Amino acid sequence: MYNRFAEMRRRYLREYRDGIYTGMLLTGKLDEHLKEIGGTAQEMFDRLVAQMKDAEGVTERLKAEKQMEWAVSYTHLTLPTKRIV
């Protein structure tokens, strides 16, 4: 199963590197490539979000006590992180 990063990679290859996309598809290497890219990008995303949560003080305690504030803070952390990855 692909995640959002694997899907973005697939779309990029299809739109901008069609020869590479077609070659990988025909040789059966596309799925493995997308799984690897998706897994690596997801790990990077999770690591960056954890580091940013620590730096900004977005904790589980905040989540339990002030859910709306936590949700807004978490959203503000994840949006730029998605662009970085």
N, C-alpha and C positions, 0 to 999 in steps of 0.2 A: 504494500500500500504506500502511496506517495504522500508526502506532506506538501505544504505550500511552497517550500523552497525547491523541491524536486519538480513541481509543476511549473514554477517560474523558469527553471533551467530548461525543461522540455519545450516550453513556449519560445524561449530565446533561441534554442538550437533550431527549432522548426522555422522561425521567422527570419533569422539572420545567418544561420549556418546550415542551410538546407542539405548541402552535400554531406556534412558530418552527420547530421541527423539521419539521413537516409542510409548512409553506410553503417552506422551503429544499429539502426533498426533491422537492416537486412542481415547483419552478422549476429544478431541476437545480443549485442552488448549494451543496448540502450537501457534496458531495465536495470541492469546491475549498476550502470553509470548513474542513473537517476537515484537509485537507492543510496549509493555512496555519497553523492552530492547532497541529497536531502538529509541524510544522517549527520554528516559533518556540519552542515549549515545549522541544523536544529541544535546540535551540541554547542556551537558557537553562540547561537541566540540565547539558549538557556544560561550559559556562563555569563554573558554580558548582562542579561536581565538580573541575575543574582548579584553581580558586582554593583550594578546601578541601584538595586534595592537597598543594599548595605550602605552605599554612599549617601543615599537620599533619606534613609531612615524609614523605609516602607517595610514594616515588620508584620508578623502574624498577630502581634498584640494590637497593632493599629487596625488590622483587618477585623479582629474580634470586637474592638471597642467603637470604631468609627468606620463602618463599612463603606459609606459613600465617599468619604475622604480617601480611603484606601483604594477604592475603584478608580477614582480620578487620578490619583498618584500613579497607580500601576499602569493605567492607560497612557499617561504621559511618559512613562519609562519605555513601554513596549513599542510605541509608534516609531520613534527615531531608531530604536534598535533594529527593527525590521528593515529600515533603509540601509543601515550599516552592513548587515549581513547580506 
